[in-house]
């Protein structure tokens, strides 16, 4: 595999991980690997040796507040995964790292100093026959070590008020959902309850499908190709950008690509996304192309 | 059983096999896929069309190096064996066995990861579209499959969702229930084998009745019922 064109401080290759499996499997909290899948059953079928399972539904969301997990809960979760504020955390998952990117975004928002995504996620790892394990993984619980409140980087998160304020301004909305969701024909995937009362998109939003960030083998496109994806939709590095999807996870992947890989200056993830916007009273919505 | 149905639309030039269907309007394909785990898949595909159009795809149908199954921008890393099991002027049927899969972004091989009990698939193809029916016992993971499949498509392929319904009816050439009862089938088979439908007839109805040891009126009735069912089923399928 050729060297990654992206900094290892944000994106590491599967080879980088496989070379350090002994450290990830060690009780020492220096390195920790987390698998975060949309389909939580995948982990049990086999995971990267030493990877701790994160369940996005219970670990990354606060059921009570209907929000992303709070700072105290996150400290607890990280401590239980054997992670201190000095741990190098590598996240990966299915669907080209949807929820891995989402967890990266949450950790960055709250201020964990060293978190990285494994390129290609679970799919690339499995397809290319890297080692898998079904052994249970439970590193010794540790104290996280520093408070995560207030969030260290609130500038990467957009609220509904931020979105409302940005409508009609130069801020660029990037809707990363499928065209049929963007147009308003579908409000939730079949059989799922992530629904909205109304379909459509934010006024003026550009539709750049999340999968356009990745190659057929699920690794991120190289920088020039990735930049071209956004440039072809009229999204420039200096734009103020708000990304969103249905529940804020696919848009985390796009946020990661724009902010962390390409270094665009101002990118926020609207994690309330369509399940919030499409259910509010009287919000401005556009439908169609 | 649930039927999760979606359509993939191909741009010209996006897929060599589909291009033939775009160029040749008479071509239709219907396939049944079965998949029990992500390492192998079986495909029974019936392609119909005008004789000259079918002749044009013959080579592609049997080409084991052609990846007719991947919907992503990468080819399958797997072993393919293709056998032709029907070769008539207006139809070809092939049986394909895909095995030793390292990776293969065929719809069934993507889907089976979400339905560990195995899944059945029906796919119809004409022109620029391939419509898929994913048949599953439980619809729990359909939403995840929707998100995953739509995210895997190569450039030039578009995804659109059709429906997710509990399956109540089934219309398929490959598995069509003919509506012919067993006793009718017995008479029909004897009639065909003994040349009753040849011109001129090689056997009369009286002779057939004698051979079968049945009254003439019974043989006549069963034959009429059987041919009526076949004719109706044929017209229904054509519409």
Interface residues (C-beta under 8 A of the other chain):
Chain A: X38 X39 X41 X42 X94 X95 X96 X127 X128 X129 X178 X179 X180 X186 X188 X189 X190 X191 X192 X194 X209 X210 X211 X215 X216 X217 X250
Chain B: X4 X72 X73 X74 X77 X102 X103 X105 X113 X114 X116 X139 X140 X141 X142 X143 X144 X146 X147 X148 X150 X151 X152 X153 X154 X158 X159 X160 X161 X163 X164
